Amino acid sequence: MVATNIAGVAPAPSRGLRMSPQAVGLAALLLTVSVWAAFALSARALSASTLLPADAALLRFGVPLVVLAPALWRRRRALAAVRPGPAAKIVCGAGVPFFLAAMFGGSLTSAAFVGAIVPGMVPLFVSALMVARGRGLPRGTQGAGLALIAVGVVALVSRYAVPFDRDVMLGSGTLLVASGLWALYTVGLREVDLDPVGSIGLLCVPSFALVALLVAVGALPSGLANAAADDIALFLVVQGLGVGLCAGLLYAFAIRRLGAERSSVIGSLSPVAVVLLAIPLLGERPTAAVVVGVPLITAGVVLANRRPRSLPPQEVSSHA
């Protein structure tokens, strides 16, 4: 329906600021990739901040609840109707266990490891879950992509296996656990009938309640009361508004505009973005293992997200 002015003549369309749906979707996806990169950087930066993991978790899960409170209240019946099984996959897969594993793993390794291992291994773990459920083995380029991901991760950590670096290997193993949990979250999302806002609520309500309870009883230490204002502001923006709120909404929007395949291919650039941003922001220098491993993982994610035309579409999500 075209609006008209007082004289009944349709106004001339504004050409200066109009963007195509594809351009808007691409902009949303690039913002999402930036948020994913910021998550990896913040996981590494947490060890040098005045915040503790529990503090970052409170901001991560609490800020979206405050911002989305009215919308979540309107969806309360839909949230209450979610079956316990899928709900547990979502809450465990992207909630407190995932968050603490990613933060701890990042504190022992580097931003490059977080940005490559956590999202990079998700397609492989999702495929393993699908095979366990009788969906069959990956075929064609998907199988090749999964193999490249595995080779890339081995290349990334092999330098620290001989001689054995306990911290890096422990951190890498913890990041693999985080990636496996995120794959569980991905599978759980397919089993619930919720929009992106409802999915955020299903994740954040129990996660925030659990972290708050653990802090209240002293099981998780908190330094939020004495933390530097700059650190609080940084994690509020990156974890709360960025990862907790914007990433899910923007990625869902980008998929609708660009399609799942194009979105996943462009989104697979997040490990590269993390490596490049970690140089000026955290002073990290890419090692030979990173230079070899990250491109292999990125290429593997691209191939793993390609759908064979002769097979029914199977989405393989690949991001934290």
Number of C-alpha atoms within 10 A of each C-alpha: 3 6 8 11 8 6 7 8 10 11 11 7 7 7 7 6 5 10 10 9 13 14 14 16 23 21 14 22 26 20 18 25 24 20 23 26 29 25 24 28 24 24 28 26 22 19 16 11 15 16 21 18 20 23 22 27 23 24 23 28 29 23 21 23 22 10 13 15 13 10 13 21 13 11 16 13 10 16 19 11 11 16 11 10 11 18 23 17 22 27 22 21 25 22 27 23 16 24 23 19 22 27 28 22 29 28 21 21 19 24 29 31 28 33 29 32 27 28 29 34 28 28 28 26 21 24 22 18 16 16 13 11 9 9 12 11 12 18 13 12 17 24 16 16 26 27 18 22 30 19 16 27 24 15 20 25 19 15 15 16 12 8 8 11 13 12 14 20 18 15 24 27 16 22 30 24 21 30 31 24 27 32 32 23 26 24 21 19 18 11 15 19 13 17 13 17 16 21 19 21 25 23 24 25 17 17 24 21 14 15 20 19 13 15 16 12 9 10 11 15 14 20 13 18 9 9 15 13 11 11 18 18 13 13 26 22 17 24 29 24 20 24 25 25 24 19 22 18 18 22 25 20 18 27 18 14 20 18 14 18 18 18 21 26 18 14 24 24 23 25 29 20 17 24 26 16 19 23 14 10 10 14 9 15 14 16 12 11 17 22 15 16 26 27 18 23 32 25 20 28 33 24 22 30 25 21 18 14 7 6 8 8 11 13 18 24 23 26 26 26
